[in-house]
Amino acid sequence: MSDGPAPTAHTAPSTARAPVRRHHWIVRLTHWATLVLVSGMIASGLQIYEAYARFGNRGGPLFPSPFDGAQFPHWSRLGGWLAGALNWHFALMWPLVTVGLLYLGYLVKSGEWRALLFRPRDVRGAIDMTKYYLRLRPDHPPQGKHNPLQKLAYTSIYLLGALAVLTGLAIYKPVQLSWLTALFGGFQATRYWHFWIVWIFVAFTITHVILVFAVDPASFRAMLTGRYRGRFPSHD
């Protein structure tokens, strides 16, 4: 049975597909849990930054940053003061790492990592997708469950997530993990890299949300229900 009126001379044929299973419940659970936990980590991190809103030792040279001395809106910070923010930050860190490991375990066990990993052969496809998003190409390039540009973004964000954890641990335990802190250039340099990773996460999230609603709104419903019904294929 048709889902809509038959195409006429004045209406283009529908390109919508029948609903298919797209996201396992573990993927959906970890996706939304990560959103909540990362939001809390960022908000508490901004409150921690308020305690010394610059990068570099007191009286010494500072790392260049447009955020030196910045005061972020009260609504964007969590914890109320330094100690409260630290408590929130450390409390949210463990469930976030747990969620990340759960998702990683699912990717490995299910083999879905193969559909997400960006490979050299995906470079051309990523360029084509970029042209499509910039309206320099009229037709949507062929894709599987994830297009090459998505693969590049997801692979990059996983690597950044690992760096966020490592730099966070180096700041958390700079004496016990002195070798790790030294690897990132010392305590103040590690703070600097940890802070900028946060803003990359923010930029990624904003871009991700814009593209979801501008290009493929059906993918948002799929992340809620697990089933996808949209214009683009769902499987490689």
N, C-alpha and C positions, 0 to 999 in steps of 0.2 A: 504494500500500500504506500502511495506517495505521501511524503510529509508536507506537501504544499501544492499549489496549483501547477499545472503543466506549463512549461515554458511556451510563450507566444512570441510573436514578432517583436513585442515590446518588452519582454522580460527575458533576461539571460538565464540559462539553465543553472540550477543551484549546484554549487560545488561542495556542499556539506556532505559529510560521510556518516554512515551509520555509527552509533556509539560503539567504542571499543575500549577494552580495559587498558589503562595507560600507567597509572601509578599505584604501586603496592601500598598497603596501609602504613608500612614502616617508613616509606618515602614521605608520605603525607604527614605522619606524626612528627618525624624529625624536621621536616621543612618548617612547620608552624612553631614547633618548640624552639628551633634555632632562631626564628624571627623574634620571639618573646625574650629569649635569653640574651641574644646579642643586643637587643634594644636596652635591656637592663645593664649589660656590661658597658655599653657606650655611655649611658646616662650616669652611671656611677663613676666611670672613668673621667668624664668631664668634671665631676665634682672633685675628684682627686687632683685633677690638673689645676683647679682653682687654688689649691694650697700653694703652688709655686708655678705660676703660669708662664714659664719660659723653660728653655732647654740649655743647660750649662751650669757649671758650679758657680755659686755666689761669688762675685768679685772677679770671675774669670771670663774668658771669651764665651760667647753664646752661639748656639747653632742658629742659623738664619731661619726664621719662621714668621709668617704673617700673623700668627696667633699669640705672639709674645704679649703678655699682659691682658689678654682677652678675657672678658667676663661673659660667659654664656648665660642665656636666659634661665631663670630659676626653674621654669617648667621642664627644661631639658636636662636637669641634673637630678641625681638620685643619691640619697644618703644624708643630706642636710648639712654635713660637715665632714672633715677629713676622715675621722675614725669610722663614722657611719658609712661613708662611701666605700672605704676599704673593706668593711664587713660585708657589704652587699657584693662588691666585686669578687671577693674570695668565695662567697657563698654561691654565686652564680657560675663561677668558673668550673666547678666540678660537674654539675649537671650538663653544662655546655660541652665539656670534653666527653662525657658519657654519651650524649646524643650524637656527637660526631663519630665516636667509635662504633656506635650502633649502626649508623648509616654506612660507615665504611665497611663494616662486617657484612651488611646486606649487599652492598655493591660487589664485594669479592665473592660471596657465596652464590649470588644469583648470576654473576657474570655480566651484570649491567654496566660495570665499569668500562667495558669495551665500547658501549654506545656513547660514553661521556668523554673518554680520553681524546684530547686533541693530538693529532698526528701530523707529520709533515705533509701528507697527501691532502689534508684539510685546508691548507693555506689558500688555494685557489677558491675553494668554496666559501671561505670566510670573506675573501675580497668581494666575491659576487653578492654575498648577503649584505655586506656593508653598502655596496652600490644600491641594492634594493631598498634598504632602510633610508638612504639619503635621496631616494627617488631618482637615482641616476640609471636605474634599470627598471623597466615596467613590469616584468614578470617575476614571480617568486621562484628562485632557484629550486631545483629538486632537493628534497631532504628526507631523512628518515625521522626517527623519533625526536632527534635533536639536530639542528642545523650546525654547520661547522663553526659559525660565530658563537653559538651557544656553547659548543664544546670548548672553544678557546676561553670563553668567560668562566665556565665551570672549572676547567682544569686550573686556570690561574687563581681562582678564588680558593680552591683546595690548598694550593701551595701557600697562598697568603694566610689561610687559616692556620696552617702548620707554623708559619713564621710568627703569627700572633700569639700562639701558645708558647713557643720557645722564648720569644722576647718577654712575654709576660712572666714566665718562670724565672728568667734571668733577673728581672726587676724584683720579683717576689723574694727570691733567695740569692742575692748577689754575693754573699760570702760562701754559702754552701755550694753554689753553682758558679763560682768565680770564673772557671774556664769558659762557661757559656756566655757569661757577661762580657768577658774579654773578647770572645769571638765576634760580638756585635760592636766592639769598639769602646767598651766601658759602660758604666751605669747610665750616664747622661745620654750617650749616643743610643743606648738601648731604649731608653724612654722615648727618644726622638723617633726611632723606627717604629716602635709600638704605637705611638700616637698617629703617625701617618698611615699605618696599615688600617687604623680605624676609619680614616676619611676615605680610603679606597673602598672599604666595605660600604660606607654610606653612598658613595658615588655608584657603586655596582648595584645597590638596592634600588636607588632612584631610577637608574637606567633600566633595570630589570622590570620594574613596575610599569614604567612608561611604555616599553616595548610590548609587554603582555597585553595591555589594554588597547594600544594603537594598532598592533599587528595581528594578534591572535587571542582575543578575549576568552575563547573556549578553553584555553589552557589554564585559566584561573579556576573555572568550574571543575576542570579535571583534577586540580590539586585539592579540591574540596571533596569531590565525590569518587575520584579514582578512575572515572570514565571520561573519555574524550570524544567530542563530536564537533568537528570543525572542518576548516578548508584543507588542512594540510595532513599528510600521512602521519600515522602514529607509530609505525615500526620500521626499522631498517630492512 
